[in-house]
């Protein structure tokens, strides 16, 4: 097991990464506080892992709330179901919510924990690669709105993250590849050495070699932990971790959160953002070419849906990084060096949107 700590000054929480952690009652018992626990999961993950988690939490009062599976259920209505479960089982402010699942379960669970009785503790047990490397860490929680991705939410840090890499053994190939997109994001935006390692390591990651997966997850978490420690609420440097997400979120919203997995949309978004970076002269043309080659090697499609440049621009205008009506985009100044830019010319942005979205 490897442990990465997220140090926020006022509080530090651990990210445990390794195989067999759900079967290790000592690890779960140590990381999950409280006597009253609600395990939130979904219809896909609960049959696989819920019993194992509950066995590791003996001598506690453990309730459960099982949600339908899918991004389209990341809504206020679903969060309300979690509130109902907490109330029906008479949980108080000293309860702990455990989010057992992928990014949707973690985001909805964290949001519910942030709101219930004005905040209860929660623990992330991510079961997908994307959740293990990204969404379970950093305290961003929330739900989607038809007008945009993650428009309703709160910052609410977990008290612990337990990432059992054995869970990746039951992960569909498509989900694994989508998770790799977020690992590529870290290399592209913050760590050129990781990007270069990925160019060599992708075949072994797709083959699910355990040691390689642990390394990819741990390095991603180290990068995110360091950035979150500097900028917990995304007032500055943390925005670089949204590389590819402005365009990716637009793709998800325009297609009803049903056609693409989050990582698939982010992969397309990164390719578009890299192209725009080259278009305005921030990077050489070889940078988007290398990024596209790496994403393709990971089995990710890079063709954007053709829903129109006007629709894309409208959705980008609802991005959470917009300030004073100005669109701010995370672009590349080089491999491993993303930055937030508010000076992209309208002509360059329009040409990029027309090229990719039609």
C-alpha positions as CSV (number, residue, x, y, z in Angstrom):
1,X,0.0,0.0,0.0
2,X,1.1,3.6,-0.7
3,X,-0.3,6.5,1.1
4,X,-0.5,10.1,-0.2
5,X,-1.5,12.8,2.2
6,X,-3.5,15.9,1.3
7,X,-2.3,18.6,3.6
8,X,-4.7,21.6,3.9
9,X,-3.1,23.1,7.0
10,X,-6.3,22.9,9.1
11,X,-6.7,19.3,8.2
12,X,-4.8,16.4,6.5
13,X,-6.4,13.3,5.1
14,X,-4.8,10.2,3.7
15,X,-5.3,8.5,0.3
16,X,-4.5,4.8,0.6
17,X,-3.7,3.1,-2.7
18,X,-3.1,-0.6,-3.2
19,X,-4.6,-4.1,-3.6
20,X,-6.8,-5.8,-1.1
21,X,-7.8,-2.7,0.9
22,X,-11.5,-3.5,1.0
23,X,-10.8,-6.9,2.5
24,X,-8.6,-5.3,5.1
25,X,-10.9,-4.6,8.1
26,X,-8.0,-2.9,9.8
27,X,-7.6,-0.3,7.0
28,X,-11.3,0.5,6.8
29,X,-11.7,0.5,10.5
30,X,-8.9,2.9,10.9
31,X,-10.0,5.3,8.1
32,X,-13.8,5.3,8.7
33,X,-14.8,7.3,11.7
34,X,-18.1,7.2,13.6
35,X,-20.5,4.6,14.9
36,X,-23.3,5.5,12.4
37,X,-22.5,4.9,8.8
38,X,-24.4,5.2,5.5
39,X,-22.8,3.4,2.5
40,X,-23.9,5.1,-0.7
41,X,-23.3,2.9,-3.9
42,X,-25.0,2.1,-7.1
43,X,-26.7,-1.0,-8.7
44,X,-23.5,-2.0,-10.5
45,X,-21.0,-1.7,-7.7
46,X,-23.0,-2.7,-4.6
47,X,-23.4,-6.4,-5.7
48,X,-19.6,-6.6,-6.1
49,X,-18.2,-4.8,-3.1
50,X,-20.9,-3.7,-0.6
51,X,-20.8,-6.9,1.5
52,X,-17.0,-6.7,1.7
53,X,-17.1,-3.1,2.9
54,X,-19.8,-3.9,5.5
55,X,-17.8,-6.9,6.8
56,X,-14.8,-4.6,7.4
57,X,-17.0,-2.2,9.5
58,X,-18.3,-4.7,12.0
59,X,-19.7,-3.3,15.3
60,X,-21.0,-0.2,13.6
61,X,-24.6,0.7,12.6
62,X,-24.3,0.5,8.8
63,X,-27.1,1.7,6.6
64,X,-27.2,1.7,2.8
65,X,-28.5,3.7,-0.1
66,X,-28.3,2.2,-3.6
67,X,-28.6,4.5,-6.6
68,X,-29.1,3.7,-10.3
69,X,-25.9,3.7,-12.4
70,X,-25.0,6.4,-14.8
71,X,-24.0,10.1,-15.3
72,X,-27.6,11.0,-16.1
73,X,-28.5,10.3,-12.5
74,X,-26.1,12.9,-11.2
75,X,-28.9,15.3,-10.3
76,X,-30.6,17.1,-7.5
77,X,-33.3,14.5,-7.5
78,X,-30.7,11.8,-6.8
79,X,-29.1,13.8,-4.1
80,X,-32.6,14.1,-2.5
81,X,-32.8,10.3,-2.4
82,X,-29.6,10.3,-0.3
83,X,-31.1,12.9,2.1
84,X,-34.2,10.8,2.4
85,X,-32.1,7.8,3.3
86,X,-30.2,9.7,6.0
87,X,-33.4,11.1,7.5
88,X,-35.3,7.7,7.3
89,X,-32.4,6.0,9.1
90,X,-32.2,8.8,11.7
91,X,-28.6,9.7,11.2
92,X,-27.4,12.8,13.0
93,X,-24.5,15.2,12.5
94,X,-22.0,12.7,13.9
95,X,-22.7,10.2,11.1
96,X,-20.3,9.4,8.3
97,X,-21.3,8.8,4.6
98,X,-19.2,6.4,2.7
99,X,-19.2,6.8,-1.1
100,X,-18.5,3.4,-2.7
101,X,-18.4,3.7,-6.5
102,X,-17.2,5.8,-9.3
103,X,-17.2,9.6,-9.9
104,X,-21.0,10.0,-9.9
105,X,-21.4,8.2,-6.5
106,X,-18.5,10.2,-5.1
107,X,-19.7,13.5,-6.3
108,X,-23.4,13.0,-5.3
109,X,-22.3,11.5,-2.0
110,X,-19.9,14.3,-1.2
111,X,-22.5,16.9,-2.1
112,X,-25.1,15.2,0.1
113,X,-22.6,15.0,3.0
114,X,-21.8,18.7,2.6
115,X,-25.5,19.7,2.8
116,X,-27.0,17.2,5.3
117,X,-27.3,19.0,8.7
118,X,-24.9,21.5,7.2
119,X,-22.1,19.0,6.9
120,X,-21.2,15.5,7.9
121,X,-18.1,13.5,7.4
122,X,-17.6,11.4,4.4
123,X,-15.1,8.8,3.1
124,X,-14.4,8.1,-0.5
125,X,-13.9,4.5,-1.7
126,X,-13.5,4.9,-5.4
127,X,-13.9,1.9,-7.6
128,X,-13.0,3.2,-11.1
129,X,-9.7,4.4,-12.3
130,X,-11.0,7.9,-13.1
131,X,-12.3,8.2,-9.5
132,X,-9.1,6.9,-8.0
133,X,-6.9,9.3,-9.9
134,X,-9.1,12.4,-9.8
135,X,-12.7,12.8,-8.7
136,X,-12.3,11.3,-5.2
137,X,-9.5,13.7,-4.2
138,X,-9.8,17.4,-3.6
139,X,-13.2,18.0,-2.2
140,X,-15.1,19.0,-5.3
141,X,-18.7,17.7,-5.0
142,X,-21.8,18.4,-6.9
143,X,-24.5,17.5,-9.4
144,X,-25.3,18.4,-13.0
145,X,-27.9,20.7,-14.4
146,X,-29.4,20.5,-17.9
147,X,-27.6,23.8,-18.5
148,X,-24.2,22.5,-17.6
149,X,-21.9,20.1,-15.8
150,X,-21.4,20.4,-12.0
151,X,-23.2,23.7,-11.8
152,X,-24.6,22.9,-8.4
153,X,-22.2,21.8,-5.7
154,X,-19.9,22.5,-2.8
155,X,-16.3,22.1,-1.7
156,X,-16.4,19.4,1.0
157,X,-13.2,17.4,1.7
158,X,-13.4,13.7,2.6
159,X,-11.8,12.5,5.8
160,X,-10.1,9.7,3.9
161,X,-9.8,8.1,0.5
162,X,-9.3,4.3,0.2
163,X,-8.5,3.2,-3.4
164,X,-8.4,-0.5,-3.7
165,X,-6.7,-1.3,-7.0
166,X,-8.3,-4.8,-7.0
167,X,-11.6,-3.1,-8.0
168,X,-10.1,-2.2,-11.3
169,X,-10.1,-5.9,-12.2
170,X,-13.9,-5.8,-12.7
171,X,-13.8,-2.5,-14.6
172,X,-14.9,-2.5,-18.2
173,X,-12.2,-1.7,-20.7
174,X,-14.0,1.4,-21.8
175,X,-14.1,2.7,-18.2
176,X,-10.4,1.9,-17.8
177,X,-9.5,3.9,-20.9
178,X,-11.6,6.8,-19.8
179,X,-9.7,6.8,-16.5
180,X,-6.4,6.9,-18.3
181,X,-7.5,10.2,-19.9
182,X,-7.4,11.9,-16.5
183,X,-3.9,10.5,-15.9
184,X,-2.8,11.9,-19.2
185,X,-4.3,15.2,-18.1
186,X,-1.9,15.3,-15.1
187,X,1.1,14.7,-17.3
188,X,0.0,17.2,-19.9
189,X,-0.9,20.0,-17.5
190,X,1.5,19.6,-14.6
191,X,4.3,16.9,-15.1
192,X,6.1,16.4,-18.4
193,X,8.0,13.4,-16.8
194,X,4.7,11.7,-16.2
195,X,3.6,12.4,-19.8
196,X,6.8,10.8,-21.1
197,X,6.4,7.8,-18.8
198,X,2.8,7.3,-20.0
199,X,4.1,7.3,-23.6
200,X,6.0,4.2,-22.7
201,X,3.7,2.7,-20.1
202,X,0.2,2.9,-21.8
203,X,0.3,-0.7,-23.1
204,X,1.1,-2.1,-19.6
205,X,-1.6,0.1,-18.0
206,X,-4.2,-1.2,-20.5
207,X,-3.0,-4.7,-19.6
208,X,-3.8,-3.8,-16.0
209,X,-0.3,-4.6,-14.6
210,X,-0.9,-4.0,-10.8
211,X,2.4,-2.2,-10.1
212,X,1.9,0.1,-13.1
213,X,-1.6,1.0,-12.0
214,X,-0.5,1.8,-8.5
215,X,2.3,4.0,-9.8
216,X,-0.1,5.9,-12.2
217,X,-2.7,6.4,-9.4
218,X,-0.1,7.4,-6.8
219,X,1.6,9.9,-9.1
220,X,-1.7,11.4,-10.1
221,X,-2.8,11.8,-6.5
222,X,0.6,13.3,-5.5
223,X,0.2,16.0,-8.2
224,X,-3.4,16.8,-7.3
225,X,-2.7,16.8,-3.5
226,X,0.1,19.3,-4.0
227,X,-2.0,21.6,-6.1
228,X,-5.1,21.3,-3.8
229,X,-2.9,22.1,-0.8
230,X,-1.9,25.4,-2.5
231,X,-5.4,26.3,-3.8
232,X,-8.2,24.3,-2.2
233,X,-11.1,26.3,-3.6
234,X,-9.8,26.8,-7.2
235,X,-9.0,30.5,-6.9
236,X,-5.8,30.2,-8.8
237,X,-3.4,27.4,-9.8
238,X,-5.9,24.5,-9.2
239,X,-7.7,25.6,-12.4
240,X,-4.9,24.0,-14.5
241,X,-6.4,20.6,-13.5
242,X,-9.3,21.5,-15.7
243,X,-7.2,21.2,-18.8
244,X,-9.6,19.8,-21.5
245,X,-12.6,20.1,-19.2
246,X,-14.2,23.2,-20.6
247,X,-14.6,21.6,-24.0
248,X,-15.3,18.2,-22.4
249,X,-18.1,19.5,-20.2
250,X,-19.7,21.2,-23.2
251,X,-19.6,17.8,-25.0
252,X,-21.2,16.0,-22.1
253,X,-23.9,18.6,-21.7
254,X,-24.8,18.8,-25.4
255,X,-25.2,15.0,-25.6
256,X,-27.3,14.7,-22.4
257,X,-24.6,13.1,-20.3
258,X,-25.4,9.8,-22.0
259,X,-23.2,9.4,-25.1
260,X,-19.7,9.9,-23.5
261,X,-18.0,8.8,-20.3
262,X,-16.5,11.8,-18.6
263,X,-12.9,10.7,-19.4
264,X,-13.9,10.2,-23.1
265,X,-15.2,13.8,-23.3
266,X,-12.1,15.1,-21.5
267,X,-9.9,13.4,-24.0
268,X,-11.6,15.1,-26.9
269,X,-11.5,18.4,-24.9
270,X,-7.8,18.1,-24.3
271,X,-7.1,17.5,-28.0
272,X,-9.1,20.6,-28.8
273,X,-7.4,22.7,-26.1
274,X,-4.0,21.6,-27.4
275,X,-5.0,22.5,-30.9
276,X,-6.1,26.0,-29.8
277,X,-2.8,26.3,-27.8
278,X,-0.9,25.7,-31.0
279,X,-3.2,27.9,-33.1
280,X,-2.4,31.0,-31.0
281,X,1.3,30.2,-30.8
282,X,1.7,29.0,-27.2
283,X,3.2,25.6,-28.2
284,X,4.7,24.0,-31.3
285,X,2.5,21.8,-33.5
286,X,4.3,18.8,-32.3
287,X,2.7,19.1,-28.8
288,X,-0.9,18.4,-29.9
289,X,0.4,15.7,-32.2
290,X,2.1,13.9,-29.3
291,X,-1.0,14.3,-27.1
292,X,-3.2,12.9,-29.8
293,X,-0.9,10.0,-30.3
294,X,-0.9,9.2,-26.6
295,X,-4.7,9.4,-26.2
296,X,-5.1,7.3,-29.3
297,X,-2.7,4.7,-27.9
298,X,-4.9,4.6,-24.9
299,X,-7.8,3.7,-27.2
300,X,-9.6,7.0,-26.9
301,X,-11.6,8.5,-29.8
302,X,-10.8,12.1,-30.5
303,X,-13.5,13.2,-33.0
304,X,-15.9,15.8,-31.4
305,X,-19.6,15.5,-32.0
306,X,-20.8,18.0,-34.6
307,X,-23.5,19.8,-32.6
308,X,-22.4,23.2,-33.9
309,X,-20.1,26.0,-32.9
310,X,-22.9,28.2,-31.7
311,X,-24.1,25.5,-29.2
312,X,-20.5,24.9,-28.1
313,X,-19.9,28.6,-27.4
314,X,-23.2,28.9,-25.4
315,X,-22.2,25.9,-23.2
316,X,-18.7,27.2,-22.7
317,X,-20.2,30.5,-21.6
318,X,-21.7,28.6,-18.6
319,X,-18.3,27.2,-17.6
320,X,-17.4,27.8,-13.9
321,X,-14.2,29.6,-14.9
322,X,-16.0,32.4,-16.7
323,X,-15.5,35.7,-14.9
324,X,-17.3,38.9,-15.8
325,X,-18.6,37.4,-19.0
326,X,-15.0,36.6,-20.1
327,X,-14.3,33.0,-21.1
328,X,-11.1,31.7,-19.4
329,X,-9.5,28.6,-20.9
330,X,-6.8,26.3,-19.6
331,X,-4.3,26.0,-22.4
332,X,-0.7,24.6,-22.7
333,X,2.5,26.7,-22.6
334,X,4.3,23.4,-23.1
335,X,4.1,19.7,-22.1
336,X,3.6,19.7,-18.3
337,X,2.8,23.4,-18.2
338,X,-0.8,24.4,-18.4
339,X,-2.0,27.9,-17.6
340,X,-5.3,29.8,-17.3
341,X,-5.7,32.3,-20.1
342,X,-8.4,35.0,-20.6
343,X,-6.7,36.6,-23.6
344,X,-7.7,34.2,-26.4
345,X,-8.9,36.1,-29.4
346,X,-12.5,35.7,-30.5
347,X,-11.5,34.8,-34.0
348,X,-9.1,32.0,-32.9
349,X,-11.7,30.6,-30.6
350,X,-14.4,30.7,-33.2
351,X,-12.2,29.0,-35.8
352,X,-11.4,26.3,-33.3
353,X,-15.1,25.7,-32.4
354,X,-16.1,25.6,-36.1
355,X,-13.3,23.2,-36.9
356,X,-14.2,20.7,-34.2
357,X,-17.9,21.1,-33.6
358,X,-19.1,22.2,-37.1
